[in-house]
């Protein structure tokens, strides 16, 4: 994951703030790709298209639609979420974010918040070097046989949530996201037998 | 601590840096840019600009090929990895240049990249007889079927729709627009086709057992990277230039005629 572009969705009603944030982060010389949106509902679109690392969201966009926010956030949980505060924001709401920055923070403070947030993901990177665990191989085997997340969960007597988190780790470790790509990986690694593949 | 951020820029090459840093204008000699970023050869191809650029400036080349220099420079900066694409004001006549560009990149994928990659996979299959290669072959075929379906949809539905909007805006056509389509559907339709390409590269780099196919595999990886680069620019053009422009056109027409 080292050295790749960091993909950031910036959700804020102010074009000025978005441009300023873009300018500030770009000036650090690292590689960022920005996807500005002005409403909460536009966020998932970018998750479908790109592997988004970070969402920087103005909590104003969430007021009165907290439920929708939580469901979008759990749907897009592969990214880290940072709150961009203009002024006071309810603590309960803030507890849903991985970090927060304020309109009045220095560029150093903002950059280090972004960096810290992304470095948390590095815990996942340490596991990247190891091969799949027995459980992950098992999940992969069932996935390749065509079972849905729910069916794999039932088969292994674990929750669907756990299955999803195994799937995420499998992709993180192997660098391969699609099921058809993972199938080839599993054949090469002897996790499944070539002749037992469903067609 | 620094692992996430270890590489600072797309282009570490000094010459390229200079190009992307220095502002490119219509007086810039195009050949110099192409010499320092060879990916720009793809840009030339998709705009149907022939080589032997001689000492021509961007302004001259654009004039000969009826492209507005601002849009041409915008595309060059995408190729050079610059991110300030939102700053350029769009004009109506650009839409047709952009569609021409996208159409010829479709031809490039179908008629040049696809057969080339197929051929390399076929060669690997001969040199390195392991069953996994057959899976890889199947993977790529399925992947490209998806790509082709997307390209076909753009060629037959999206582009004609946009061309229709353009001629209505110019007052050349009064034919009524189909009410049940808008570019927002297109936005939803086009999903990530870069992901499987990256899977393919990772499989070849990390996991596929090597036999006598070292050289062909390297060529295949270069070819895949070129395709990946081109597709990435392609979707940036669609997301950040084409779709916002068409949304503007739609709202102009809506306010003019109602819909």
Interface residues (C-beta under 8 A of the other chain):
Chain A: X1 X2 X3 X4 X6 X22 X26 X29 X30 X31 X32 X33 X34 X45 X48 X49 X50 X51 X115 X118 X119 X121 X122 X125 X174 X175 X176 X177 X178 X180 X181 X183 X184 X185 X187 X188 X189 X194
Chain B: X1 X3 X4 X5 X6 X7 X8 X9 X10 X83 X131 X132 X135 X136 X139 X142 X143 X187 X188 X190 X191 X192 X195 X196 X198 X199 X200 X202 X203 X206 X207 X208 X209 X235 X239
